Amino acid sequence: MAIDPRTPVIVGAAQVTDRVDDPTHARTPLELMVDALHSAAIDADSPGCLPGLDLIGVAGGLWRYTDPGRQVADLVRAVDADTLVTAWSGHSPQLLLNDLAARIRAGEIDAAAMLGGEVNASRRRARRLGVDIRRDADTDLPPARQFGDTLVMATSEEEARGIDAPISVYPLLDSAIRYDRGESIDGHRRRLGELWAGFNAVAADNPHAAVRTPMTPDEISTPSATNRLVGAPYTVAMNAHNTVDQASAVLVLSAERAQALGVPRDRWVFPLSGSVGLDTTWISERLDLHRAPVLKLAGEAALAAAGLGIDDLTHLDLYSCFPSSVQISTAELGISHNRALTVTGGLTFAGGPFNNYSGQAIAALVHHMRERPGTGLVHANGGYATKHAFGVYGTEPPEQPFRVVDVREAAADLPTRTADHAYVGTTTIEGYTVMHDRDNAPTHALIALRTPDDARTWGTTRDPGRLAAMCVDEHVGRAAEIDPDGLVAA
């Protein structure tokens, strides 16, 4: 079968993970990204291809670079390359890969690199030790063009009520999942341990994973001195682990350029289709906390564009910042928990280098697909299960041209919920989490509540007795009073 010369193809992919005890000897994010890029070119059996890059896109990060892609381009002699930096969001790498593939298909570019890298482990270690890490940001460079919309996580009213961090919102979502499933608190905890043990098992076999130590389901889900509760029911071993020094690079070329460079055919992995969707920007307006209907729309659209069903997939990597994210995506897409849901080990065990986890996942998927040919799906998520990007990949040439399906217009017609942040009076608890300090002691609860008019509001309690009870007895579905300051009495 002749391959259309405008067909996008991934020819090289690489990951880099550093484990450095002395942070003053740590490499910079730029150095990690350049290392990954050179390794990706070697992986493509085309180490001389980098000067011909037309575009270098970098996942936005915690570093101070204004245009990291330009600094990379200078180091690899890609003097004509355009550059961009993505907006901060976990779905950005997959969104960017979709865009690069679409540009290649349209004839706008022939060769692109997608990069990302962080040294958050070394940065934190240096702060604890009171030392400086090396920096190599050229802050005189003008800011790179931003790719994607800026992610705003919450309204001012939501922030005032405690909607201020994923570590509290995602476990709250899991309480809504638990209630919908009719589970007990203990049964729910055990099931989460079993789910996350599957991710841990994959990480144990991943040489790039940050945490490769095998853990049993009980070790994952049971609080201990080394595995404290963060936001109940989540222990540390159920939270995204971003204290890593990691980078990745993916090289995407047109089939014509790949053939001209002599990239061996056994290196090729084809982006088949992609999709993008946006749920309600504000979680207060989400119809149900245990659902993500836009995820379903976007995932099914990407699969349909590739002519595939969910059971046709050989490989999966579902965004795994917290267990609720995985449970929501598997429920919406009809995916069994009996199959592997990650190719890396997920953000807890493989590591989550800020916005670039899905960049690492795509790089890992390429190697998995070469070893076990077939098809693969990557789901990337930003916000509070808010922004979704999907990519479908295959080892065989696509039967139809690559395309990206945007379901945002269709998503705008989905039902939503009204927020009422000023409500005072009787409510029903819809979901909650109890936050804990580093000594494993409960500090406060974040509580989602429904008003008699079925609007949503948010509250908290710091009552020690109530917090202790919420950790052992189900409180979702109970009546509760909320006062003007958002304090809840149940």
Buried (B, 14 or more C-beta within 10 A) or exposed (E): EEBBBBBBBBBBBBBBBBEBEEBEEBBBBBBBBBBBBBBBBEBBBBEEBBEBBBBBBBBBBBBEBBBBBBBBBEBBEBEEBBBBBBBBBBBBBBBBBBBBBBBBBEEEBBBBBBBBBBBBBBBEBBEEEEEEBBEBBBEEBEEBEEBBEEBEBBBEBBEBBBBBBBBBBBBBBBBBBBBBEEBEBEEBBBBBBBBBBBBBBBBBEBEBBBBBEEBEBEBBBBBEEEBBBBBBBBBBBBBBBBBBBBBBBBBBBBBBBBBBBEBEEEBBBBBBBBBBBBBBBBBBBBBBBBBBBBBBBBBBBBBBBBBBEBEBBBBBBBBBBBBBBBBBBBBBBEBEEEEBBBBBBBBBBBBBBBBBBBBBBBBBBBBBBBEEEBBBBBBBBBBBBBBBBBBBBBBEBBEEBBBBBBBBEBBEEEEEBEBBBEBBEEBBBBBBBBBBEEEBEBEBBBBBBBBEEEBBBBBBBEBEEBBEEBBEEBBBEEEBBBEEEBBBEB
